Amino acid sequence: MPHRTDYNISMKIGAFNIEEPLPELNNTHAIAILRPWIDAGNVGSLVLAWLEQQAGARGLAALARPGRFFDFTRYRPMLYRRGESRRLVVPNAYATCGRRAPGRDFLFLHLLEPHALSEIFTDSVMELLERLHVTRYTLLGSMYDFVPHTRPLLVTGGAEGPAAAAELERLGVTASDYEGPTTICYLISQQASAHGIETATMIVHLPQYTQLEEDYMGVLRMKEILAPAYGFQIDAESLEKARRQRERITASAAADSQVRDIIEKLEETFDAGLQERKAKEEALSPEVEDFLREMENRFKRE
């Protein structure tokens, strides 16, 4: 997808040029993707495009000087032919906005991992969130993992804020216990939380052995999470693309004994992990209930 740069500029928010008139958004949920860091199989890009279509999104903002933040030897500008002329499209981070129904507005953020001036980049995104009255910031993504395509794809993440946390649990998002290297853009989530904005992260885990340019199984899994959350309908095309892709992978694996053995081991590990998670939840629930009961009694006494 080309990065938008063709905005009618009339004002700025942080490092972003804004297309006026600035929309009056309320109770806004911001949904972001981050390329290329967590967009394996282009899952985030495809899902965000679907969300924009559902919400009737229009262009809103783009970085005024993307070269301040991005190394164009790593994110290459692209030449496109337009009739007899050629047009240069410069990689950029940009935003769109839309509305699905009364009472819910959306800000969609197409972010690129910055190579320089990262704090200015994240601060500028935060300015957008605050200026547009964002109440929840959600980062979508995908990563390769040692999981089988024959099981429901695992979606992990986390949330800050009681409503967001309860919703992720209801939608079947597994709490992530990851520790290690991450993106500087995680500062956006930290700053948003500090400013009273709920945050959520949802990462779908894709089979390492597939490495697809467009992973429709991952796209469908993310849509299955988001559709009930926002009252969207999953399109028949997504269901069919995912089904065909799964069938092709299964057929290819059946013809390769080594891949077949790998998938069987992954299935065993996945099933064992699922049982372990269920056992932990069942064992933990009474402890949590006792803790909450004790806290309630303590507050009553005080």
Secondary structure, DSSP 8 states (H G I E B T S, - for coil): --------EEEEETTEEEESS-----SEEEEEEEETTTBGGGHHHHHHHHHHHHHT-EEEEEES-GGGT--TTTS--EEEEETTEEEEE----EEEEEEEETTEEEEEEEEE--SS-HHHHHHHHHHHHHHTTEEEEEEEEEEEES--TTS---EEEEEESHHHHHHHHHTT-EE----S---TTHHHHHHHHHTT-EEEEEEEEEETTT--SS-HHHHHHHHHHHHHHHT----HHHHHHHHHHHHHHHHHHHT-HHHHHHHHHHHHHHHHHHHHHHHHHHHHHHHHHHHHHHHHHHHHH-
